[in-house]
Amino acid sequence: MICICKRSLIIIIFLFLFLWWWWWWCNYCRAMQESNGTRRSLKTKPYGGPCLATNPIDRCWRCQKNWSRNRKKLADCVVGFGRKTIGGKLGKFYVVTDGSDNDMLNPKPGTLRHAVIQKEPLWIIFARDMVIRLNQELLMAGDKTIDARGANVHVAYGAGITIQFVKNVIIHGLHVHDIVPGSGGLIRDSVDHYGLRTQSDGDGISLFGATNVWIDHISMSNCKDGLIDAIMSTTAVTVSNCHFTHHNEVMLFGASGSYSGDAVMQITVAFNHFGRGLVQRMPRCRWGFAHVVNNDYTHWIMYAIGGSEHPTIISQGNRFIAPPTLAAKEVTKRDYAPESEWKHWTWRSEDDLMMNGAFFVQSGNPSRKHPFSKKDMIPAKPGTYVSTLTRFSGALGCKINKPC
């Protein structure tokens, strides 16, 4: 009799746990379907409805039929800490006609490498669809815009893009994926200078001592190191409308615990979709200030936002959908330091939408005011708006003479 009772109790407990797991999994899948259904269909076939510019950056330019005849208007649309970036607005157009990358010292005219090393401001566009496999990292000069609208342009299967000790750069509309380290060697970074480079890390886009940079509507995945790294006193940066998938360490802001020069760093992360197959660092911050506003976090395995060396992180109006793993429900990670230290860091969550058990551990003095201009801080919508605000994240399939 006792054995039967014990067996019955074990069966009841097992059934209870199974039903609880089934209920929880169904709710998680429903949340994921809600967050990704529309976006998934956008990635598999062209959107055929009316132009929908769903956030303030896109409303500035996207629904204008003549956007291709007024490309430089894009430079008026950046917001956040990178708001003063104009890229190559004051320069001529440069049309990339050749997707090759064979000569690091004397790049062929018509190639992307030849375009980005010129001294004068340039607005760089593409004559056709192309896949550019960079043999070594692409070292950019300042005052440049890479504008891939109207073409399907992939920087893939080779080295990535480096913006080092220059200012005023816009990168828009590219697919950047499957980036591997460059072997290094002699590489030209301007028309009158070249130098010996060591092996590159394999970042998709690397910002090194850069100022006034805007990265917008980029689709990024599967790079050897980070998708976007901003280090060595990089500041005045906006990363917006991007779609990130299938990667481990997504974004690193701040070089190391020993380099306090990154305290000047100010970066806005807005209207991005952190999607399938991501693990951590969305972003991971050291020293500086990150405004993380109206992003959609539908996937992470370890954590979403992390940091060390007392960065200031203001998270506003984001949607965080926690993964199935019980150990990864926490959005934040700062166990690089003891609580006695990190409890003084200013990490705030305001109007964020937490789903599937996600939670954000706040710290610092909630009444402390951050010393930044309202012009630098994008006004946040509540997290319930995020699926709309990020609906068209990633590279857009723009067509000439049609609203984008």
N, C-alpha and C positions, 0 to 999 in steps of 0.2 A: 504493500500500500504506500509505504514511504517512497519507494523507488518510482512508483507511478506518479506520485505528486511532484517529485523532483523533476521527472521527465516532462510533465505537463508545464511546470513553471518555466523550464528552459525553453520549451517550444513557444510559450506565450511571449517570453522576453525576446526571443529571436524574431517572432512575427512583428512585435512592436517596433523593434529596431529596423526591420526591413521596411515596414510601412512608413516610419519616420524618414528613412533615407529616400524612399520613393517620393514622398511628398516634397522633401527638400530638393531633390534632383529635378522634379517637374517644374518647380518654381524657378530654379536656376535657369533651366532651358528656356522657360517662357521669357525670362528677363533678357537672355541672350538673343532670343528670336526678335524680341521687341527692339533691342538696340542695334542689331546687325541686319535685319531683314531687308530694309530699304537700301542700306549701304552696300550690302552684298549684291543686290540686283544692279546697283549702279556700276559695280566693278565688272560685271559679266556682260553687260550690254549697254550701249549708249543710252543716256537719259533722253527721252523723247518728249517730255512735257514742256511747259512754259519755263522761261528763265526764272529761277528762284535764287536770289541772292539773300542768304539767310543770316548774314552777320555784317557788321559795319564795314569791314574791309572789302568784302565782295560787293556790297551795295554801292561802293564808290565807283566801280567800273564794269562789273560783269554783264549787266543786262543791256548794255549799249551795243547796238548793232554795228557801230563803226569803231569798236574797240581796236581793230587791227590797223585803222588809219590814225588812231590816237593812242598808240601803245604807251607812250610816256606818261599818260595820265596815271598809270599804275603807281608811279613814284609818289603821287599825292595821297595814296591810300593807306600807307603804313601807320600803325598806331602802336602804343606801348613805348618801351624804352628805345626801340629803334626808330622812333617816329621822325627823326631828322635825316634819315637815309634817303638819298635821291639816286644812288647808283650812277648810271651813265646818262641821266636825263639831259645834261648840258652838252652831250656829245653827239656824234653822228651814229647812224645805224651801221652795223657790221653784220653781214650775212654769212653764216657758216654754211659752206657748200660741200665740205669734205669731212667725212667722219673718221678719217685716219689719224694716227698719232705715232708717227715713225721717227721723228727727229726731235730730240729734246733740246738741242743747242740752236738749231736753225729751223724752227717750225715752219711748215709749209703754209703760205697764205691761203686763207679759206678754211683753215682748221680752227677748232675751238682753242687750242693751245696758242696759236698765233694771235687770236683775237684778245685773249685775256692778258697778254704781256705788254700790250701797247701802252704808251705813256698817256695818251689823251683819254678823256672820258669816252666810253662807247656803250651803245645799246645793242647788245648782241642777240640776233635772232637766227632762225634756222630755215634753210631753203626747203627742207623735206624731212621726212621721218628718218631717223638714223640711230644706230647703236654705236656709241663711242667707247672703245676699250682703251683706257689710258695706260700706256706702258710705264709711266712714272706719275707721281702725284702732280696734279695740275696746280701750279703756283700762280695765283692771280695777282695782278696789279690792282690798285684802287680805282674808284670812280668807274665801276663797270656794272652793267646789268646783264645777266644771262636770262633771257626771256624765251622760253620754249613754247609759248602759246601758238597754236596753229600747226604744231608738228608733234609727233610722238617720239620724244628723244630720251634715250636711255644711256646713262653713264654706268657701265656695268662690266663685270668680268675682268677688271683691271684695277688700277690705283684710284684713289679718291681725289677730292677737291680740297685744296689748302688755301686759307685766307690768312696770311701771316704778316703782321706789322704793317697792314694797310687799312684804309678806311673807306667807307662809302661803297658797299657792295650789296646788290640785290640778286638773289637766285630764285627763280620762279619757274614752276611748271615741269621740272625734270623728274624722271624716274631714276633713282640712284639705288643700285642693289648689287649684290654679289661682288663687293669690293674686297680686294686682297692687298697685302703689303707690296709696295714697290721696292725693288732691290736697291735703289739709291744710285748715285753717280752724278755726273755733271748735268745740271738742269738749268735752263734759262728762266729767270723770273721777271725780266724786263728786257726791253730791246737793247739795253746797254749793260746788262749785268747777268752773269750766270755764276753758279757756285756748286760746290760738291755737297751733295745731300746724302745723309745716312738713310738706311732703310726706313720707309714710312710705316706707320702703325696699322694701316688698313681701315682708317676711319672713312665713313662716307663723306662727311664734310667736317673739316677741322679748322677751328678758329684759334689763332695763336697770336695774342697781342693785337687783336683786331678791334676796330671801333666802327660803330654805325653799320650794322649788318642786318639785313632782312632776308629771312628764308621763308618762302611762302608757297603753298600748294605743291609740295614735294612729296612723292611717294617713295618710301625708303624701307629696305629690308636687307637682312642677311649680309652684314659687313663683318670683316674679320675682327675689328675692334669695336669702336662706338659708331652709332649712326651719326650723331652730332656731338662733337666735343668742343667746349669753349674753355680755353685755359690761358694762363700767363697774362693776366690783366685785361683780357677781352671784356668789353663793356658796350652798352647801348645797342642791344641786340633784341630783335623780335623774331620768334619762331611761331609761325601761324599757319593754319589750314593744312597741316601736313597729315599724312596717313602713314603710321609706323606699324610694321608687322614683322613676325618671325626673326626675332633677334634677342640676344641676351642683355647686354649692357647698352641701353638705348641712348641716354644722354648724360654726359659728365660735364658739370660746370665747376671748374676749379681744379688746378693742377695737382696739388698735394697739400698735406697738412703742414709742410714747412714753408710754403710760399704764400706769405700774407699779402702779397701784391694783388691777389685775387679779391681782396676786400672791396676794390672799386667796382667789381662786376655787378651789372644790373641787366637782367634778362627777363623778357616777357615771353611766356609760353601760353598761347591763346588759340582756341578753336581747333585744336588738333584732335585726331582720333588715335588713341593708343590701342591697337587692335590685336589680332590673333598672333599667338606664339611669342609674346613678349614676356620677359622674365623679371627685369629690375631696371632701376635708374631712369625714372620718367618724370623728373630728372634726379640725379644725385648731385648735391650741391656742397661746396666748401666756401666759407668766408663771405661770399657776396650776398646779393638780394635777388630772389626769384619771385616774380608775380605769375602764379599759375592760375589761369582764369578761363572758365567755360570750355574745358577739355572733356572728352569722353574717354574714360578708362574702362574698357570692356574686358580686358585680359591682362593679368599679370600672374606670375608663378610665385615669386618671393615677396615683392612689395612694389608699390608705385613710386612714392617719393621718399628719398633718403638724403642723409647729409651728415657732415661733421664739421668741426672748426667753426661753430656758432654762425651758420648762415641764417639769414632772415628769409622765411618762406611764407608768403601769403597765398593761401588756396581759396579761391572764390568761385562759387557757382559751377564747380565741376561735378561730373557724375562718376562715382566709383562703384563698379559692380564687382564684388569680391569673387575670387575663384572658388571651386569646390573644396579645396584643401583647407581644413580648419586652421592650420598653422599660418595661413597667409591672409587672414581676414583684415589684418591691420594694414592700412594704407601706408603708414609711415615707418621708417627705419632709421634709427640713430644709435644703435647699440655699439657704435664705434667709440662711444664715450659713456661714462657712468651717468645715471640719472641725476646725481648731485651736480653734474656739469650741464647736461642738456636741458634741465628744467628751466634754465635761464634763457635759452634760445627762443627767439620769437618765431613760433610756428603757429599760424592761425588758420582755422577753417571757418569760412563764412558762406552760408547758403549752399553748401555742398550737398548733393544728393547721395546718400549712402544706401546701397542695395545689397541684398544677399549676405547681410551680416558685416559689411565693410564698416570700419571705424577708423577715425583719425585722432591720434593722440596729440592734443595741443600742448603748448608750453609757452613760457614767457609771461610777461605782464600784459593781461588783456587790455588794459587801459593805456598802454604805451602807444603813442602815435608814431608812425613811420615818417621819415622826413622827406618824402618824395612828392613831387608836383602832381597835381591831379591830371595834368596833361600826359604824364608818363604812365598813369594807372588806367587801364581800360575799365570802364564801368561794367560791372558784372551783372548778368542776368542770373536768376536762380537756377540751380542745377537741373530743374525739371525742363528747362529750355534746351538743354545741351544737344539732344539728338537732332533738333532742327538746326542749331547753330553750326554743327559739325557735319551736316549731311553731305556736303560736297567736298570733304577733305581729300587731300591728295592731288596728284596731277589731273588737270581738267582736259577733256577732249574738245578743246575749242576749235571751231571752224571759222574760217575767214568769212566776213560779211554776215555773220550770224551772231546773235547774243551768245555769250559763252556759258 
